[in-house]
């Protein structure tokens, strides 16, 4: 850590994290639209950048971590005028405007949403923030589309409490387009039900390729926002603009990307996500659930009838005949469209190279899906925990499934004290102690 005092006479100073900035003397405006004065301290996390602008004397004490730094702009850094114009238009809009922000990674989407929210709050408005960036979330934990309500100015969206959430189960929308779209729409509906004056939607930086095009287009179609704000650095989202420009129910805003926006390295994104997960799970507990009392969703497992001993024996014989493996079956169930097995550690050999054994077993069993998973592959799977209305209560990771007793143990954190009725399986494995995470390589 390096401690340094910096004094400027007007202009701007950009501070990169990880660092802290304490105001010794003077006043300034941040690039997120908040005012800071003597004695206030701001935390700039790794991969983030804060810009402070003043027209008078400003003295700061900076504590700079590894890789942190600062630069002084004598001429000052202005908030783009079109950002201010959008905030004014939303404030003066009749009814409850809904504004979706679209842009690639590192284009300033979250900074824009924070700035506009602060501008609107200063006018006495109640602002709903839908955080749909499941990989770099601020309001809620990663893998969740979350809703927060802003009624006071904030330096950072991470200060906003999550009111509601929708479990996506992944840190990327890719492969989870339905969950991301449905979750975003549900959070917008809840924001409107909370009586907000304006709803702002912060989206992911996934903008290239077929799935990205489908995600953005169908989000617009499902939500029907009144405004769509594009942060188009070097024409990277011009294709999405062309897809929506003629829609009569939205107004398209082509906004400037500030020069001060910082490019964040992939390793810093991962570190940030690990920190957010680690902090979220600090208040975790062990939750014991009865599989007979909950619905399991977003997986094949838990959706069929357990097979009896006779059918399990027949399954074992069939698997051995096809794959040459005598399976150690811990759990077997059959649904109208699938047979699901949990085994000790033989899933790969049972399925066969390229899935050739699984194809033959599907044919012989007359099912569309033959799902085999090793017991250990279920450990650490991220799950969403919902009540009987399907509202998210919290998230956790699977610690143990005792199929004999029908007990599921989850290590997680609940944000609401209600009975868990639904367990939604994600496609991510998480260590709640460290925040480390990796995608699941099997389907369950």
ABEGO torsion letter per residue (X at the ends): XBBBBBBBBEEBBBBBOBBBBBBABEBBBBAAGBBBBBGBBBBBBBGBBBBBBBABBBBBBBBBBBGBBBBBBAAEBBBBAAAAAAAAAAAABBEBBBBBBBBBBGAGAAAAAAAAAAAAAAAGBBBBBBBABAABBAABBBGBBBBBBBABBBABAAABBBABBBBAGBABABGAAAAAAAAAAAAAAAAAAAGBABBBBBBBABABEAAAAAAAAAAAAAAGBABBBBBBBGGAAAAAAAAAAABAABBBBBBBBBAABBBBBAAAAAAAAAAAAAAAAAABBBBBBBAAABBBBGBABGABBBBBAAAAAAAAAAAAAAAGBBBBBABBBBBAABBBBBBAAAAAAAAEBGGAAAAAAAAAAGBABBBBBBAAAABGBBBBBBBAAGBBAEBBBBABBBAAAGBBBBBBBBABBBBBABBBBBABBBBAAAGBBBBBABBX
